[in-house]
Amino acid sequence: AVSRQTDRVWAKETLSFTGLTALVEEDFIDKAKDQKEAAEAALKKLDSVVGLRPVKEMVKSLYAQLLLEQQKREMGIESRGAGSTLHMVFEGNPGTGKTTVARVVADLLKALGLLRTGHLVEADRSSLVAGYSGQTALKTKAVVESALGGVLFVDEAYALVGEDGKDSFGKEALDTLIKLVEDYRTDLVVIIAGYSAEMAKLLDSNPGLRSRFPNVMEFPDYSTEELVEIADQMLLQDVLMMSDAASHKLRALLADLGEIAKRSGDARASGNGRAVRNILERAKRNQALRLQHAGPKLSQDDLCTLMPEDFNGC
């Protein structure tokens, strides 16, 4: 605590009798230990996410780079160049874990002391664009300011410019966002997300975006086996499980969705994690209906196990 008091007084560059002789609460807090534990918890959460190997590797490499920069600063080694630009682009289909990874990124940046609060604010076109001329900039500014100290996650960001690029309201929101990204670059990280092709067009449409958002992560679609693993995790949270036959039935349903997406040439049709959630919700309702007619004496296994017939019509 005395060592931390010395560092605190030195950092403030002001000396007083009270400052030199009094210990305060923050002197008893081991910030380095707390930050290390917070970072370890965030990385553990990242590892618990199913699949996404290339995304995990990039997040961990970014964390390692930022940690090294922090260690250099603590040893008085200051780079003349600007620090790492942390704004990111998440590309991929819906249901591939983009929001989950954004929360992990926010936790890691807070653990490194790069963000004050590390909270995540989610937004989309409706959050940023107003219905009247001149109001969009104010609306966008309010959303950005609510995210200060944390991460602003803009989903389906490509919708701001529209297909023909002639959306004046959306352009106003995007221009305002780009300006505010610069104004608050030390107190905000922005992640823009959406379909891969559409996000590429968005980056090409505005030269300022690509330079301000250099960290691009591609979120691959899940395999059938990974989707079944996601289903098991979701059910576990609800104290539910599938019988072996039910698990095979779900696997067949997911494989069919994948084939439909492949035949249509649109990978978005597979739905990924969102499709799993929707299927499970219907299966849980079917289970409830089935158990209504199963008699009054139900065992724990009856209450907690989804059967293959529960997936009929899902």
Secondary structure by P-SEA (a helix, b strand, c coil): caaaaaaaaaaacccccccccccccccccaaaaaaaaaaaaaaaaaaacccaaaaaaaaaaaaaaaaaaaaaaaacccccccccccbbbbbcccccaaaaaaaaaaaaaaaacccccbbbbbbcccccccccccaaaaaaaaaaaaaccbbbbbcccccccccccccaaaaaaaaaaaaaaaaacccbbbbbbccaaaaaaaaaacaaaaaaccbbbbbbbbcaaaaaaaaaaaaaaacccccaaaaaaaaaaaaaaaaaaaaacccccccaaaaaaaaaaaaaaaaaaaaaaccccccccccccccccccccc
